[in-house]
Amino acid sequence: MLDLRQLRYFVVVAEEEHVGRAAERLHISQSPLSRQIAQLEERLGLILFERTQQRIRLTVDGRTFLTEARALLTHANRLESLGKRLGRGEEGGLCIGYIENAMHANVLPKALSEVRAIRPGVHVALYNLSSADQLEGLRQRSLDVALVSEPPVDDDPDLTCRQLLEDPMLLALPADHPLASIERLTPANLENLDWIGVKSSQSQNPHDDFVAACIRAGFTPEIRLEAAEPYTALGLVAAGLGIAMTQKSLNQSAHPGVVFRELPWLTFTMPLWAAWHRVTLRPLVGTFRMILTGTDADATLAAAPERQTREKTTNSP
């Protein structure tokens, strides 16, 4: 492996064509400089200079080597500069996993907008993945941050997290539905109605959690249709094909043929968590985490186990 210091010495000597002047320019004595050049020639098995008592000159091979040495040193300098900028979080990229709710609730777009405001040149790659796949991506270090519906366990040795959102659910009704004119609905109102379920591939068991919450509230939903994502469900509701539960964050962009009602007695919400690896060296990742959570990343990490236990207990359906 070539020694970059020896290459720098070689370039200066080649430019000065005099060991004494090169030594002065490099702020070292002549003997160590001559020794370094001799060691470089020995390593290469190549004579770089023609030497006389008055001066030294590059050989033909030395001139060819000088061109490549300068190119290599230029690249090394650029690489060093890039590394320092990356260390300060000024450049580099972010690989972010997310579930649909992170978009619907404007959590991810808002955070990305803030990152771009302070790091205009940052490259961001977004990956729409299930929560389980995102957590695996964090372990493999292919993701920097994950936005998931199911957080890692409290004692996970690699990952930690913080809850960002507990999105309440609203009942979506067709605008001409008989229940649309009733402000305060009861569980009895929702018996024997056609329901539209949302079976997202990004969560482990949202369907089962929803049915369990309905049973606890006092009724069993008759799910006649299932949509792959909430916007599709709202379209089906607008068409009069049934009623559905959707996140409150969606009601601003809903179809005009849909009305919403709160059901305070139905304990069903859509949580959103930010998760990341416990060992993260890049400041840019820490900056993005701080923007997402609104807290100091190190403080979040230190307090995570206790907070996670409390939050999971509080938010369990």
ChimeraX commands (.cxc) that place a marker at each C-alpha (Angstrom):
marker #1 position 0.00,0.00,0.00 radius 0.5
marker #1 position 1.38,3.37,-1.00 radius 0.5
marker #1 position 2.13,5.88,1.73 radius 0.5
marker #1 position 0.36,9.17,0.95 radius 0.5
marker #1 position 2.97,11.09,2.91 radius 0.5
marker #1 position 5.73,9.67,0.70 radius 0.5
marker #1 position 3.71,10.60,-2.38 radius 0.5
marker #1 position 3.39,14.19,-1.15 radius 0.5
marker #1 position 7.14,14.31,-0.52 radius 0.5
marker #1 position 7.79,12.94,-3.98 radius 0.5
marker #1 position 5.60,15.58,-5.66 radius 0.5
marker #1 position 7.30,18.44,-3.84 radius 0.5
marker #1 position 10.78,17.14,-4.67 radius 0.5
marker #1 position 9.75,16.70,-8.31 radius 0.5
marker #1 position 8.46,20.26,-8.43 radius 0.5
marker #1 position 11.54,21.78,-6.79 radius 0.5
marker #1 position 14.12,19.46,-8.44 radius 0.5
marker #1 position 16.19,20.05,-5.32 radius 0.5
marker #1 position 16.07,18.14,-2.04 radius 0.5
marker #1 position 17.14,21.12,0.06 radius 0.5
marker #1 position 14.47,23.46,-1.26 radius 0.5
marker #1 position 11.85,20.69,-1.03 radius 0.5
marker #1 position 12.86,20.06,2.60 radius 0.5
marker #1 position 12.43,23.74,3.42 radius 0.5
marker #1 position 9.03,23.79,1.79 radius 0.5
marker #1 position 7.97,20.69,3.71 radius 0.5
marker #1 position 9.50,21.96,6.97 radius 0.5
marker #1 position 11.61,18.86,7.49 radius 0.5
marker #1 position 15.34,18.19,7.27 radius 0.5
marker #1 position 17.00,16.85,4.13 radius 0.5
marker #1 position 18.08,13.46,5.45 radius 0.5
marker #1 position 14.60,12.18,6.37 radius 0.5
marker #1 position 13.25,13.50,3.08 radius 0.5
marker #1 position 15.93,11.71,1.05 radius 0.5
marker #1 position 15.27,8.55,3.04 radius 0.5
marker #1 position 11.53,8.70,2.34 radius 0.5
marker #1 position 12.11,9.12,-1.40 radius 0.5
marker #1 position 14.55,6.20,-1.40 radius 0.5
marker #1 position 12.02,4.01,0.45 radius 0.5
marker #1 position 9.34,4.93,-2.10 radius 0.5
marker #1 position 11.63,3.93,-4.99 radius 0.5
marker #1 position 12.47,0.69,-3.23 radius 0.5
marker #1 position 8.79,-0.12,-2.68 radius 0.5
marker #1 position 8.00,0.55,-6.32 radius 0.5
marker #1 position 11.12,-1.07,-7.72 radius 0.5
marker #1 position 11.47,2.06,-9.84 radius 0.5
marker #1 position 14.03,4.84,-10.27 radius 0.5
marker #1 position 12.09,8.11,-10.06 radius 0.5
marker #1 position 14.96,10.61,-10.20 radius 0.5
marker #1 position 18.27,11.07,-12.01 radius 0.5
marker #1 position 20.59,12.42,-9.36 radius 0.5
marker #1 position 23.63,14.70,-9.71 radius 0.5
marker #1 position 25.51,16.75,-7.14 radius 0.5
marker #1 position 23.72,19.95,-8.19 radius 0.5
marker #1 position 20.15,18.78,-8.75 radius 0.5
marker #1 position 17.82,15.89,-9.32 radius 0.5
marker #1 position 15.50,15.38,-12.27 radius 0.5
marker #1 position 12.63,13.07,-12.94 radius 0.5
marker #1 position 13.23,10.04,-15.09 radius 0.5
marker #1 position 10.78,9.27,-17.90 radius 0.5
marker #1 position 9.04,6.79,-15.61 radius 0.5
marker #1 position 9.15,9.38,-12.82 radius 0.5
marker #1 position 7.24,11.89,-14.97 radius 0.5
marker #1 position 4.55,9.33,-15.69 radius 0.5
marker #1 position 4.34,8.43,-12.02 radius 0.5
marker #1 position 4.14,12.14,-11.06 radius 0.5
marker #1 position 0.98,12.63,-13.14 radius 0.5
marker #1 position -0.78,9.75,-11.43 radius 0.5
marker #1 position 0.54,10.71,-7.99 radius 0.5
marker #1 position -0.91,14.21,-8.33 radius 0.5
marker #1 position -4.27,12.79,-9.39 radius 0.5
marker #1 position -4.31,10.41,-6.43 radius 0.5
marker #1 position -3.41,13.15,-3.95 radius 0.5
marker #1 position -6.08,15.43,-5.37 radius 0.5
marker #1 position -8.67,12.70,-4.91 radius 0.5
marker #1 position -7.39,11.98,-1.40 radius 0.5
marker #1 position -7.76,15.65,-0.48 radius 0.5
marker #1 position -11.29,15.71,-1.84 radius 0.5
marker #1 position -12.13,12.52,0.03 radius 0.5
marker #1 position -10.78,13.97,3.27 radius 0.5
marker #1 position -12.80,17.14,2.76 radius 0.5
marker #1 position -15.94,15.12,2.03 radius 0.5
marker #1 position -15.39,13.02,5.15 radius 0.5
marker #1 position -15.11,16.12,7.31 radius 0.5
marker #1 position -18.30,17.58,5.83 radius 0.5
marker #1 position -20.09,14.28,6.41 radius 0.5
marker #1 position -18.83,14.29,9.98 radius 0.5
marker #1 position -20.36,17.71,10.48 radius 0.5
marker #1 position -23.61,16.52,8.92 radius 0.5
marker #1 position -23.27,18.89,5.98 radius 0.5
marker #1 position -23.57,16.26,3.27 radius 0.5
marker #1 position -24.60,12.69,2.80 radius 0.5
marker #1 position -27.92,10.93,2.48 radius 0.5
marker #1 position -30.77,9.64,4.58 radius 0.5
marker #1 position -32.47,6.29,4.06 radius 0.5
marker #1 position -35.89,6.44,5.68 radius 0.5
marker #1 position -38.49,3.72,5.95 radius 0.5
marker #1 position -42.13,4.60,6.54 radius 0.5
marker #1 position -45.67,3.33,6.70 radius 0.5
marker #1 position -48.52,5.10,4.93 radius 0.5
marker #1 position -49.79,6.76,8.10 radius 0.5
marker #1 position -46.53,8.74,8.35 radius 0.5
marker #1 position -47.51,10.40,5.07 radius 0.5
marker #1 position -51.22,10.73,5.79 radius 0.5
marker #1 position -50.55,12.44,9.13 radius 0.5
marker #1 position -47.96,14.77,7.50 radius 0.5
marker #1 position -45.29,13.65,9.97 radius 0.5
marker #1 position -42.73,12.61,7.36 radius 0.5
marker #1 position -43.33,15.41,4.80 radius 0.5
marker #1 position -43.08,18.05,7.54 radius 0.5
marker #1 position -39.83,16.59,8.90 radius 0.5
marker #1 position -38.30,16.33,5.43 radius 0.5
marker #1 position -39.21,19.94,4.73 radius 0.5
marker #1 position -37.36,21.03,7.88 radius 0.5
marker #1 position -34.31,18.95,6.96 radius 0.5
marker #1 position -34.19,20.46,3.48 radius 0.5
marker #1 position -34.36,23.94,4.99 radius 0.5
marker #1 position -31.14,23.39,6.94 radius 0.5
marker #1 position -29.43,20.85,4.62 radius 0.5
marker #1 position -30.50,21.82,1.06 radius 0.5
marker #1 position -28.11,19.38,-0.60 radius 0.5
marker #1 position -29.09,16.28,1.34 radius 0.5
marker #1 position -30.20,13.23,-0.66 radius 0.5
marker #1 position -33.17,11.37,0.81 radius 0.5
marker #1 position -34.28,7.85,-0.18 radius 0.5
marker #1 position -37.74,6.79,1.01 radius 0.5
marker #1 position -38.83,3.16,1.36 radius 0.5
marker #1 position -42.50,2.24,1.84 radius 0.5
marker #1 position -42.16,-0.96,3.91 radius 0.5
marker #1 position -43.95,-2.93,6.58 radius 0.5
marker #1 position -42.96,-2.22,10.17 radius 0.5
marker #1 position -41.23,-5.59,10.48 radius 0.5
marker #1 position -39.18,-5.03,7.32 radius 0.5
marker #1 position -38.19,-1.58,8.50 radius 0.5
marker #1 position -36.92,-2.84,11.85 radius 0.5
marker #1 position -34.88,-5.47,10.03 radius 0.5
marker #1 position -33.53,-2.72,7.78 radius 0.5
marker #1 position -32.37,-0.81,10.86 radius 0.5
marker #1 position -30.56,-3.89,12.16 radius 0.5
marker #1 position -28.83,-4.39,8.82 radius 0.5
marker #1 position -28.03,-0.65,8.70 radius 0.5
marker #1 position -29.75,-0.26,5.33 radius 0.5
marker #1 position -32.14,2.26,6.95 radius 0.5
marker #1 position -31.24,5.22,9.13 radius 0.5
marker #1 position -34.68,5.86,10.60 radius 0.5
marker #1 position -37.90,3.86,10.52 radius 0.5
marker #1 position -41.46,5.16,10.93 radius 0.5
marker #1 position -43.47,2.17,12.13 radius 0.5
marker #1 position -46.76,1.17,13.72 radius 0.5
marker #1 position -45.17,-1.51,15.93 radius 0.5
marker #1 position -42.03,-0.44,17.83 radius 0.5
marker #1 position -39.13,-2.71,18.81 radius 0.5
marker #1 position -39.39,-4.39,22.19 radius 0.5
marker #1 position -38.24,-2.46,25.25 radius 0.5
marker #1 position -35.11,-4.54,25.82 radius 0.5
marker #1 position -34.03,-4.69,22.17 radius 0.5
marker #1 position -30.21,-4.64,22.24 radius 0.5
marker #1 position -29.88,-2.83,18.91 radius 0.5
marker #1 position -32.88,-0.57,18.43 radius 0.5
marker #1 position -34.69,2.13,20.35 radius 0.5
marker #1 position -37.69,4.31,19.55 radius 0.5
marker #1 position -40.03,7.13,20.47 radius 0.5
marker #1 position -43.75,7.49,19.85 radius 0.5
marker #1 position -44.60,10.38,17.55 radius 0.5
marker #1 position -48.34,10.14,17.15 radius 0.5
marker #1 position -51.47,8.42,18.40 radius 0.5
marker #1 position -53.83,9.18,15.52 radius 0.5
marker #1 position -57.48,8.98,16.64 radius 0.5
marker #1 position -59.93,7.16,14.43 radius 0.5
marker #1 position -63.13,8.68,13.05 radius 0.5
marker #1 position -66.20,6.96,11.64 radius 0.5
marker #1 position -66.56,7.69,7.91 radius 0.5
marker #1 position -70.13,7.65,6.60 radius 0.5
marker #1 position -71.66,8.30,3.17 radius 0.5
marker #1 position -73.07,11.81,3.18 radius 0.5
marker #1 position -76.59,10.50,2.52 radius 0.5
marker #1 position -76.44,7.74,5.17 radius 0.5
marker #1 position -79.25,7.80,7.78 radius 0.5
marker #1 position -76.65,8.07,10.56 radius 0.5
marker #1 position -74.98,11.09,8.96 radius 0.5
marker #1 position -77.50,13.42,10.57 radius 0.5
marker #1 position -76.87,12.05,14.08 radius 0.5
marker #1 position -74.16,13.89,15.98 radius 0.5
marker #1 position -73.72,11.46,18.90 radius 0.5
marker #1 position -73.69,7.85,17.82 radius 0.5
marker #1 position -73.87,4.85,20.16 radius 0.5
marker #1 position -72.64,1.28,19.70 radius 0.5
marker #1 position -76.23,0.21,19.06 radius 0.5
marker #1 position -76.35,2.54,16.02 radius 0.5
marker #1 position -73.52,0.57,14.39 radius 0.5
marker #1 position -75.00,-2.91,14.67 radius 0.5
marker #1 position -76.02,-4.73,11.49 radius 0.5
marker #1 position -74.32,-2.26,9.14 radius 0.5
marker #1 position -72.00,-2.99,6.24 radius 0.5
marker #1 position -68.41,-2.15,7.15 radius 0.5
marker #1 position -65.39,-1.56,4.94 radius 0.5
marker #1 position -62.18,-2.79,6.52 radius 0.5
marker #1 position -58.67,-1.58,5.80 radius 0.5
marker #1 position -56.22,-4.43,5.51 radius 0.5
marker #1 position -52.83,-2.79,5.15 radius 0.5
marker #1 position -49.76,-4.95,4.50 radius 0.5
marker #1 position -47.73,-2.50,6.58 radius 0.5
marker #1 position -49.16,-3.47,9.96 radius 0.5
marker #1 position -49.25,-6.87,11.61 radius 0.5
marker #1 position -52.84,-7.02,12.83 radius 0.5
marker #1 position -54.83,-3.78,12.38 radius 0.5
marker #1 position -57.91,-5.74,11.31 radius 0.5
marker #1 position -57.92,-7.89,14.46 radius 0.5
marker #1 position -57.23,-4.87,16.69 radius 0.5
marker #1 position -60.15,-3.00,15.16 radius 0.5
marker #1 position -62.60,-5.90,15.57 radius 0.5
marker #1 position -61.47,-6.42,19.18 radius 0.5
marker #1 position -62.00,-2.72,19.96 radius 0.5
marker #1 position -65.49,-2.87,18.47 radius 0.5
marker #1 position -66.40,-5.93,20.54 radius 0.5
marker #1 position -65.17,-4.20,23.70 radius 0.5
marker #1 position -67.37,-1.22,22.79 radius 0.5
marker #1 position -70.44,-3.45,22.53 radius 0.5
marker #1 position -70.95,-4.40,18.88 radius 0.5
marker #1 position -69.45,-6.64,16.21 radius 0.5
marker #1 position -68.74,-5.05,12.80 radius 0.5
marker #1 position -69.97,-6.87,9.70 radius 0.5
marker #1 position -67.03,-6.36,7.33 radius 0.5
marker #1 position -68.29,-6.81,3.77 radius 0.5
marker #1 position -65.43,-5.22,1.85 radius 0.5
marker #1 position -61.72,-4.82,2.55 radius 0.5
marker #1 position -59.53,-2.09,1.08 radius 0.5
marker #1 position -55.75,-2.18,0.84 radius 0.5
marker #1 position -55.32,1.38,2.12 radius 0.5
marker #1 position -57.47,4.10,3.72 radius 0.5
marker #1 position -57.96,6.36,0.70 radius 0.5
marker #1 position -59.50,3.44,-1.17 radius 0.5
marker #1 position -61.78,2.78,1.79 radius 0.5
marker #1 position -62.95,6.41,1.74 radius 0.5
marker #1 position -63.74,6.12,-1.96 radius 0.5
marker #1 position -65.87,3.06,-1.24 radius 0.5
marker #1 position -67.62,4.91,1.57 radius 0.5
marker #1 position -68.37,7.84,-0.74 radius 0.5
marker #1 position -69.89,5.36,-3.22 radius 0.5
marker #1 position -72.32,4.22,-0.51 radius 0.5
marker #1 position -70.85,0.73,-0.18 radius 0.5
marker #1 position -70.46,0.83,3.59 radius 0.5
marker #1 position -68.98,2.68,6.55 radius 0.5
marker #1 position -65.36,2.61,7.77 radius 0.5
marker #1 position -62.99,3.79,10.46 radius 0.5
marker #1 position -60.16,6.00,9.22 radius 0.5
marker #1 position -57.47,8.15,10.78 radius 0.5
marker #1 position -58.47,11.64,11.84 radius 0.5
marker #1 position -55.52,12.97,9.83 radius 0.5
marker #1 position -57.31,11.93,6.61 radius 0.5
marker #1 position -60.49,13.93,7.07 radius 0.5
marker #1 position -59.01,17.08,5.49 radius 0.5
marker #1 position -58.49,15.35,2.16 radius 0.5
marker #1 position -61.54,13.13,2.12 radius 0.5
marker #1 position -64.03,12.67,-0.70 radius 0.5
marker #1 position -66.82,15.29,-0.63 radius 0.5
marker #1 position -69.38,12.50,-0.33 radius 0.5
marker #1 position -68.05,11.45,3.08 radius 0.5
marker #1 position -68.86,12.80,6.56 radius 0.5
marker #1 position -67.01,12.01,9.79 radius 0.5
marker #1 position -68.16,11.37,13.33 radius 0.5
marker #1 position -66.14,10.95,16.51 radius 0.5
marker #1 position -66.70,7.84,18.59 radius 0.5
marker #1 position -65.20,8.65,22.01 radius 0.5
marker #1 position -66.22,5.28,23.38 radius 0.5
marker #1 position -64.26,3.32,20.74 radius 0.5
marker #1 position -60.69,2.84,22.00 radius 0.5
marker #1 position -58.96,2.30,18.69 radius 0.5
marker #1 position -56.10,4.47,17.43 radius 0.5
marker #1 position -53.28,4.31,14.90 radius 0.5
marker #1 position -49.90,4.85,16.60 radius 0.5
marker #1 position -46.78,6.00,14.81 radius 0.5
marker #1 position -43.29,5.43,16.17 radius 0.5
marker #1 position -39.85,6.57,15.09 radius 0.5
marker #1 position -37.21,3.86,15.53 radius 0.5
marker #1 position -33.46,3.90,14.96 radius 0.5
marker #1 position -30.29,2.00,15.75 radius 0.5
marker #1 position -28.71,2.67,19.13 radius 0.5
marker #1 position -25.30,3.16,17.48 radius 0.5
marker #1 position -25.46,5.99,14.96 radius 0.5
marker #1 position -22.29,7.93,14.17 radius 0.5
marker #1 position -23.55,10.34,11.51 radius 0.5
marker #1 position -24.70,13.73,12.80 radius 0.5
marker #1 position -27.19,14.09,9.95 radius 0.5
marker #1 position -29.13,11.08,11.23 radius 0.5
marker #1 position -29.17,12.59,14.71 radius 0.5
marker #1 position -30.40,15.89,13.30 radius 0.5
marker #1 position -33.27,14.17,11.51 radius 0.5
marker #1 position -34.21,12.25,14.66 radius 0.5
marker #1 position -34.29,15.46,16.65 radius 0.5
marker #1 position -36.56,17.06,14.07 radius 0.5
marker #1 position -38.90,14.07,14.14 radius 0.5
marker #1 position -39.09,13.78,17.91 radius 0.5
marker #1 position -38.58,17.41,18.90 radius 0.5
marker #1 position -36.04,16.30,21.50 radius 0.5
marker #1 position -32.31,15.79,21.91 radius 0.5
marker #1 position -31.42,12.43,20.35 radius 0.5
marker #1 position -29.11,11.38,23.20 radius 0.5
marker #1 position -31.73,12.25,25.81 radius 0.5
marker #1 position -34.29,10.27,23.85 radius 0.5
marker #1 position -31.97,7.25,23.77 radius 0.5
marker #1 position -31.20,7.39,27.48 radius 0.5
marker #1 position -34.85,7.62,28.50 radius 0.5
marker #1 position -36.20,5.19,25.91 radius 0.5
marker #1 position -36.72,1.96,27.94 radius 0.5
marker #1 position -38.69,3.60,30.75 radius 0.5
marker #1 position -40.72,5.76,28.38 radius 0.5
marker #1 position -41.51,2.91,26.01 radius 0.5
marker #1 position -42.88,0.79,28.85 radius 0.5
marker #1 position -45.06,3.65,30.06 radius 0.5
marker #1 position -46.31,4.55,26.58 radius 0.5
marker #1 position -47.11,1.00,25.57 radius 0.5
marker #1 position -49.04,0.43,28.81 radius 0.5
marker #1 position -50.95,3.69,28.41 radius 0.5
marker #1 position -51.83,3.14,24.76 radius 0.5
marker #1 position -52.70,-0.54,24.83 radius 0.5
marker #1 position -56.23,-1.11,23.50 radius 0.5
marker link #1:1,2 radius 0.2
marker link #1:2,3 radius 0.2
marker link #1:3,4 radius 0.2
marker link #1:4,5 radius 0.2
marker link #1:5,6 radius 0.2
marker link #1:6,7 radius 0.2
marker link #1:7,8 radius 0.2
marker link #1:8,9 radius 0.2
marker link #1:9,10 radius 0.2
marker link #1:10,11 radius 0.2
marker link #1:11,12 radius 0.2
marker link #1:12,13 radius 0.2
marker link #1:13,14 radius 0.2
marker link #1:14,15 radius 0.2
marker link #1:15,16 radius 0.2
marker link #1:16,17 radius 0.2
marker link #1:17,18 radius 0.2
marker link #1:18,19 radius 0.2
marker link #1:19,20 radius 0.2
marker link #1:20,21 radius 0.2
marker link #1:21,22 radius 0.2
marker link #1:22,23 radius 0.2
marker link #1:23,24 radius 0.2
marker link #1:24,25 radius 0.2
marker link #1:25,26 radius 0.2
marker link #1:26,27 radius 0.2
marker link #1:27,28 radius 0.2
marker link #1:28,29 radius 0.2
marker link #1:29,30 radius 0.2
marker link #1:30,31 radius 0.2
marker link #1:31,32 radius 0.2
marker link #1:32,33 radius 0.2
marker link #1:33,34 radius 0.2
marker link #1:34,35 radius 0.2
marker link #1:35,36 radius 0.2
marker link #1:36,37 radius 0.2
marker link #1:37,38 radius 0.2
marker link #1:38,39 radius 0.2
marker link #1:39,40 radius 0.2
marker link #1:40,41 radius 0.2
marker link #1:41,42 radius 0.2
marker link #1:42,43 radius 0.2
marker link #1:43,44 radius 0.2
marker link #1:44,45 radius 0.2
marker link #1:45,46 radius 0.2
marker link #1:46,47 radius 0.2
marker link #1:47,48 radius 0.2
marker link #1:48,49 radius 0.2
marker link #1:49,50 radius 0.2
marker link #1:50,51 radius 0.2
marker link #1:51,52 radius 0.2
marker link #1:52,53 radius 0.2
marker link #1:53,54 radius 0.2
marker link #1:54,55 radius 0.2
marker link #1:55,56 radius 0.2
marker link #1:56,57 radius 0.2
marker link #1:57,58 radius 0.2
marker link #1:58,59 radius 0.2
marker link #1:59,60 radius 0.2
marker link #1:60,61 radius 0.2
marker link #1:61,62 radius 0.2
marker link #1:62,63 radius 0.2
marker link #1:63,64 radius 0.2
marker link #1:64,65 radius 0.2
marker link #1:65,66 radius 0.2
marker link #1:66,67 radius 0.2
marker link #1:67,68 radius 0.2
marker link #1:68,69 radius 0.2
marker link #1:69,70 radius 0.2
marker link #1:70,71 radius 0.2
marker link #1:71,72 radius 0.2
marker link #1:72,73 radius 0.2
marker link #1:73,74 radius 0.2
marker link #1:74,75 radius 0.2
marker link #1:75,76 radius 0.2
marker link #1:76,77 radius 0.2
marker link #1:77,78 radius 0.2
marker link #1:78,79 radius 0.2
marker link #1:79,80 radius 0.2
marker link #1:80,81 radius 0.2
marker link #1:81,82 radius 0.2
marker link #1:82,83 radius 0.2
marker link #1:83,84 radius 0.2
marker link #1:84,85 radius 0.2
marker link #1:85,86 radius 0.2
marker link #1:86,87 radius 0.2
marker link #1:87,88 radius 0.2
marker link #1:88,89 radius 0.2
marker link #1:89,90 radius 0.2
marker link #1:90,91 radius 0.2
marker link #1:91,92 radius 0.2
marker link #1:92,93 radius 0.2
marker link #1:93,94 radius 0.2
marker link #1:94,95 radius 0.2
marker link #1:95,96 radius 0.2
marker link #1:96,97 radius 0.2
marker link #1:97,98 radius 0.2
marker link #1:98,99 radius 0.2
marker link #1:99,100 radius 0.2
marker link #1:100,101 radius 0.2
marker link #1:101,102 radius 0.2
marker link #1:102,103 radius 0.2
marker link #1:103,104 radius 0.2
marker link #1:104,105 radius 0.2
marker link #1:105,106 radius 0.2
marker link #1:106,107 radius 0.2
marker link #1:107,108 radius 0.2
marker link #1:108,109 radius 0.2
marker link #1:109,110 radius 0.2
marker link #1:110,111 radius 0.2
marker link #1:111,112 radius 0.2
marker link #1:112,113 radius 0.2
marker link #1:113,114 radius 0.2
marker link #1:114,115 radius 0.2
marker link #1:115,116 radius 0.2
marker link #1:116,117 radius 0.2
marker link #1:117,118 radius 0.2
marker link #1:118,119 radius 0.2
marker link #1:119,120 radius 0.2
marker link #1:120,121 radius 0.2
marker link #1:121,122 radius 0.2
marker link #1:122,123 radius 0.2
marker link #1:123,124 radius 0.2
marker link #1:124,125 radius 0.2
marker link #1:125,126 radius 0.2
marker link #1:126,127 radius 0.2
marker link #1:127,128 radius 0.2
marker link #1:128,129 radius 0.2
marker link #1:129,130 radius 0.2
marker link #1:130,131 radius 0.2
marker link #1:131,132 radius 0.2
marker link #1:132,133 radius 0.2
marker link #1:133,134 radius 0.2
marker link #1:134,135 radius 0.2
marker link #1:135,136 radius 0.2
marker link #1:136,137 radius 0.2
marker link #1:137,138 radius 0.2
marker link #1:138,139 radius 0.2
marker link #1:139,140 radius 0.2
marker link #1:140,141 radius 0.2
marker link #1:141,142 radius 0.2
marker link #1:142,143 radius 0.2
marker link #1:143,144 radius 0.2
marker link #1:144,145 radius 0.2
marker link #1:145,146 radius 0.2
marker link #1:146,147 radius 0.2
marker link #1:147,148 radius 0.2
marker link #1:148,149 radius 0.2
marker link #1:149,150 radius 0.2
marker link #1:150,151 radius 0.2
marker link #1:151,152 radius 0.2
marker link #1:152,153 radius 0.2
marker link #1:153,154 radius 0.2
marker link #1:154,155 radius 0.2
marker link #1:155,156 radius 0.2
marker link #1:156,157 radius 0.2
marker link #1:157,158 radius 0.2
marker link #1:158,159 radius 0.2
marker link #1:159,160 radius 0.2
marker link #1:160,161 radius 0.2
marker link #1:161,162 radius 0.2
marker link #1:162,163 radius 0.2
marker link #1:163,164 radius 0.2
marker link #1:164,165 radius 0.2
marker link #1:165,166 radius 0.2
marker link #1:166,167 radius 0.2
marker link #1:167,168 radius 0.2
marker link #1:168,169 radius 0.2
marker link #1:169,170 radius 0.2
marker link #1:170,171 radius 0.2
marker link #1:171,172 radius 0.2
marker link #1:172,173 radius 0.2
marker link #1:173,174 radius 0.2
marker link #1:174,175 radius 0.2
marker link #1:175,176 radius 0.2
marker link #1:176,177 radius 0.2
marker link #1:177,178 radius 0.2
marker link #1:178,179 radius 0.2
marker link #1:179,180 radius 0.2
marker link #1:180,181 radius 0.2
marker link #1:181,182 radius 0.2
marker link #1:182,183 radius 0.2
marker link #1:183,184 radius 0.2
marker link #1:184,185 radius 0.2
marker link #1:185,186 radius 0.2
marker link #1:186,187 radius 0.2
marker link #1:187,188 radius 0.2
marker link #1:188,189 radius 0.2
marker link #1:189,190 radius 0.2
marker link #1:190,191 radius 0.2
marker link #1:191,192 radius 0.2
marker link #1:192,193 radius 0.2
marker link #1:193,194 radius 0.2
marker link #1:194,195 radius 0.2
marker link #1:195,196 radius 0.2
marker link #1:196,197 radius 0.2
marker link #1:197,198 radius 0.2
marker link #1:198,199 radius 0.2
marker link #1:199,200 radius 0.2
marker link #1:200,201 radius 0.2
marker link #1:201,202 radius 0.2
marker link #1:202,203 radius 0.2
marker link #1:203,204 radius 0.2
marker link #1:204,205 radius 0.2
marker link #1:205,206 radius 0.2
marker link #1:206,207 radius 0.2
marker link #1:207,208 radius 0.2
marker link #1:208,209 radius 0.2
marker link #1:209,210 radius 0.2
marker link #1:210,211 radius 0.2
marker link #1:211,212 radius 0.2
marker link #1:212,213 radius 0.2
marker link #1:213,214 radius 0.2
marker link #1:214,215 radius 0.2
marker link #1:215,216 radius 0.2
marker link #1:216,217 radius 0.2
marker link #1:217,218 radius 0.2
marker link #1:218,219 radius 0.2
marker link #1:219,220 radius 0.2
marker link #1:220,221 radius 0.2
marker link #1:221,222 radius 0.2
marker link #1:222,223 radius 0.2
marker link #1:223,224 radius 0.2
marker link #1:224,225 radius 0.2
marker link #1:225,226 radius 0.2
marker link #1:226,227 radius 0.2
marker link #1:227,228 radius 0.2
marker link #1:228,229 radius 0.2
marker link #1:229,230 radius 0.2
marker link #1:230,231 radius 0.2
marker link #1:231,232 radius 0.2
marker link #1:232,233 radius 0.2
marker link #1:233,234 radius 0.2
marker link #1:234,235 radius 0.2
marker link #1:235,236 radius 0.2
marker link #1:236,237 radius 0.2
marker link #1:237,238 radius 0.2
marker link #1:238,239 radius 0.2
marker link #1:239,240 radius 0.2
marker link #1:240,241 radius 0.2
marker link #1:241,242 radius 0.2
marker link #1:242,243 radius 0.2
marker link #1:243,244 radius 0.2
marker link #1:244,245 radius 0.2
marker link #1:245,246 radius 0.2
marker link #1:246,247 radius 0.2
marker link #1:247,248 radius 0.2
marker link #1:248,249 radius 0.2
marker link #1:249,250 radius 0.2
marker link #1:250,251 radius 0.2
marker link #1:251,252 radius 0.2
marker link #1:252,253 radius 0.2
marker link #1:253,254 radius 0.2
marker link #1:254,255 radius 0.2
marker link #1:255,256 radius 0.2
marker link #1:256,257 radius 0.2
marker link #1:257,258 radius 0.2
marker link #1:258,259 radius 0.2
marker link #1:259,260 radius 0.2
marker link #1:260,261 radius 0.2
marker link #1:261,262 radius 0.2
marker link #1:262,263 radius 0.2
marker link #1:263,264 radius 0.2
marker link #1:264,265 radius 0.2
marker link #1:265,266 radius 0.2
marker link #1:266,267 radius 0.2
marker link #1:267,268 radius 0.2
marker link #1:268,269 radius 0.2
marker link #1:269,270 radius 0.2
marker link #1:270,271 radius 0.2
marker link #1:271,272 radius 0.2
marker link #1:272,273 radius 0.2
marker link #1:273,274 radius 0.2
marker link #1:274,275 radius 0.2
marker link #1:275,276 radius 0.2
marker link #1:276,277 radius 0.2
marker link #1:277,278 radius 0.2
marker link #1:278,279 radius 0.2
marker link #1:279,280 radius 0.2
marker link #1:280,281 radius 0.2
marker link #1:281,282 radius 0.2
marker link #1:282,283 radius 0.2
marker link #1:283,284 radius 0.2
marker link #1:284,285 radius 0.2
marker link #1:285,286 radius 0.2
marker link #1:286,287 radius 0.2
marker link #1:287,288 radius 0.2
marker link #1:288,289 radius 0.2
marker link #1:289,290 radius 0.2
marker link #1:290,291 radius 0.2
marker link #1:291,292 radius 0.2
marker link #1:292,293 radius 0.2
marker link #1:293,294 radius 0.2
marker link #1:294,295 radius 0.2
marker link #1:295,296 radius 0.2
marker link #1:296,297 radius 0.2
marker link #1:297,298 radius 0.2
marker link #1:298,299 radius 0.2
marker link #1:299,300 radius 0.2
marker link #1:300,301 radius 0.2
marker link #1:301,302 radius 0.2
marker link #1:302,303 radius 0.2
marker link #1:303,304 radius 0.2
marker link #1:304,305 radius 0.2
marker link #1:305,306 radius 0.2
marker link #1:306,307 radius 0.2
marker link #1:307,308 radius 0.2
marker link #1:308,309 radius 0.2
marker link #1:309,310 radius 0.2
marker link #1:310,311 radius 0.2
marker link #1:311,312 radius 0.2
marker link #1:312,313 radius 0.2
marker link #1:313,314 radius 0.2
marker link #1:314,315 radius 0.2
marker link #1:315,316 radius 0.2
marker link #1:316,317 radius 0.2
view
